Amino acid sequence: MAKDRAKDRAKDRANRTRKNELKIYLSDNEKYILDRKVELSKRKSASDYIRTLILFGFVYDVDYSYLRQYNETLGKISGNLNQIAKRINSTGNVYEEDMAEVKAIMDEVWRTQKAMLKKQPLIHNG
């Protein structure tokens, strides 16, 4: 039975795309830090985390949940603009009140856009 498991492990190693093992030694503190960073990164494993660091130089996960609110706001804005367009098309007239509303809506678009961009992570190269 132990021989069968050894054969299976040897076969698994032969089929791996990554055949170079990396063995490192860490202090208790370094291991704790690595474990916390892996946990926070939501990576599958420490190996995945370290590979990402090697390939890309950094590992980070960005919470884009605020985009849901942004998209909802844009949907409401779109609905308001459509109502104004229907009113203009049905009457053939453009009223100052409609234009003021369009300007207010566009101000909201820009305000929301700026707020969204402020939440983007800053990535510095160099």
PENORFEN-V733369 format. One line per field, one symbol per residue. phi: phi as a letter, one per 30 degrees, with the letter a starting at -180 (. if undefined). burial: 1 if it has 16 or more other ideal C-beta (glycine too) atoms within 10 Angstrom, else 0. A space follows every 50 residues. Layout:
phi: ???
burial: ???
This chain:
phi: .dddddddddddddcddcccdccbcbdedddddeeddddddiddaddddd eddddciabaccdcdddddedddddddeddddddddddddcicccedddd dddddddddddddddddddddcccck
burial: 00000000000000000000000000000000000001001010000011 00000000100000000000001000000000010000000000000100 11000000000100010000000000
